């Protein structure tokens, strides 16, 4: 898929402006793949992605039957909450970043080669990632009621700490987008591209899709 540039010339544009620009200029990408029969629940999820010279922008829209946000520490087990994720392989190989964000903006960011332990971003690096969620930033236990929420994220290119990604136009990366909730009352695992593994696992760069930065 093609990733377009927005807000050229802006330095640290307000998150409200990023959200508005994404809504106006970037078509949402729906996450349609339910990969494992034993986990059939499919929340409604879409993502918008764009960038400028300083940051990568992501915006997820989610409508799900229950929502949970118990994890508040950086690099914690955010995948057990209502969580959206973006995995990126700048070189299109088996090394990739996994950015995982629960519905109140708690972030896990790691870099790894498939099968190896992750190297996690520092607290300072994670703090540089700007984000705002329609559900606020305070933890809460599972709410078993239909909930719609949105999270907008601005990721400085320097946060991808094993690469120099300051000049990305015309570059081709690989990646995938996900929605999960491993410890919700109804666990689920949804992705952009099809994942062909026996058990739920998002850490499979061989199934990433193409991302072409315009």
LINVENLIN-V377818 format. One record per residue. N is the residue number from 1. PSI is psi as a letter, one per 20 degrees, with the letter a starting at -180 (none if undefined). NEAR is the number of other C-alpha atoms within 8 Angstrom. Layout:
N;PSI;NEAR / N;PSI;NEAR
//
This chain:
1;q;6 / 2;p;7 / 3;o;11 / 4;q;10 / 5;p;10 / 6;r;8 / 7;l;10 / 8;p;7 / 9;i;6 / 10;p;7 / 11;o;5 / 12;l;5 / 13;q;8 / 14;q;6 / 15;h;12 / 16;h;6 / 17;h;8 / 18;g;12 / 19;g;10 / 20;g;8 / 21;g;11 / 22;g;13 / 23;h;8 / 24;h;6 / 25;i;6 / 26;p;11 / 27;p;7 / 28;q;7 / 29;o;7 / 30;q;9 / 31;o;14 / 32;i;8 / 33;o;9 / 34;o;13 / 35;i;11 / 36;p;10 / 37;h;6 / 38;i;4 / 39;m;9 / 40;i;8 / 41;p;8 / 42;n;9 / 43;q;8 / 44;p;10 / 45;p;11 / 46;q;11 / 47;q;13 / 48;p;13 / 49;p;12 / 50;a;13 / 51;r;13 / 52;a;12 / 53;h;9 / 54;h;10 / 55;q;10 / 56;p;12 / 57;p;13 / 58;q;11 / 59;o;13 / 60;q;12 / 61;p;12 / 62;p;11 / 63;o;11 / 64;r;10 / 65;i;9 / 66;r;12 / 67;q;14 / 68;q;12 / 69;m;15 / 70;i;8 / 71;p;11 / 72;i;9 / 73;p;7 / 74;q;9 / 75;k;9 / 76;a;9 / 77;m;8 / 78;h;15 / 79;i;12 / 80;i;11 / 81;a;18 / 82;o;15 / 83;p;14 / 84;q;13 / 85;q;11 / 86;p;11 / 87;p;11 / 88;p;11 / 89;n;14 / 90;h;10 / 91;j;7 / 92;k;8 / 93;b;9 / 94;j;9 / 95;p;12 / 96;r;14 / 97;q;12 / 98;o;12 / 99;o;11 / 100;p;13 / 101;p;14 / 102;r;15 / 103;i;16 / 104;j;13 / 105;j;11 / 106;p;13 / 107;p;14 / 108;p;16 / 109;p;12 / 110;r;11 / 111;p;13 / 112;r;12 / 113;p;10 / 114;p;10 / 115;i;5 / 116;q;6 / 117;q;6 / 118;q;8 / 119;o;7 / 120;q;9 / 121;q;12 / 122;r;6 / 123;h;7 / 124;g;6 / 125;g;9 / 126;h;13 / 127;h;7 / 128;i;9 / 129;o;11 / 130;p;9 / 131;q;10 / 132;p;11 / 133;q;13 / 134;i;7 / 135;j;8 / 136;a;7 / 137;j;8 / 138;p;7 / 139;q;9 / 140;q;7 / 141;r;7 / 142;p;9 / 143;o;7 / 144;m;7 / 145;q;7 / 146;p;9 / 147;p;9 / 148;p;8 / 149;q;11 / 150;q;12 / 151;p;13 / 152;p;14 / 153;p;12 / 154;o;12 / 155;o;11 / 156;p;11 / 157;h;11 / 158;i;9 / 159;h;11 / 160;n;10 / 161;i;7 / 162;j;5 / 163;r;7 / 164;n;8 / 165;k;8 / 166;h;8 / 167;n;5 / 168;i;8 / 169;p;6 / 170;j;7 / 171;q;8 / 172;o;9 / 173;a;13 / 174;q;13 / 175;a;13 / 176;q;12 / 177;q;13 / 178;r;13 / 179;p;14 / 180;r;14 / 181;m;14 / 182;h;10 / 183;k;8 / 184;r;13 / 185;h;5 / 186;n;7 / 187;q;11 / 188;q;12 / 189;o;15 / 190;q;13 / 191;r;15 / 192;g;11 / 193;q;10 / 194;p;9 / 195;p;9 / 196;m;6 / 197;q;6 / 198;h;5 / 199;q;5 / 200;p;8 / 201;p;6 / 202;i;6 / 203;m;5 / 204;n;9 / 205;i;12 / 206;i;6 / 207;j;9 / 208;q;10 / 209;r;9 / 210;q;9 / 211;o;11 / 212;o;11 / 213;p;13 / 214;none;9
//
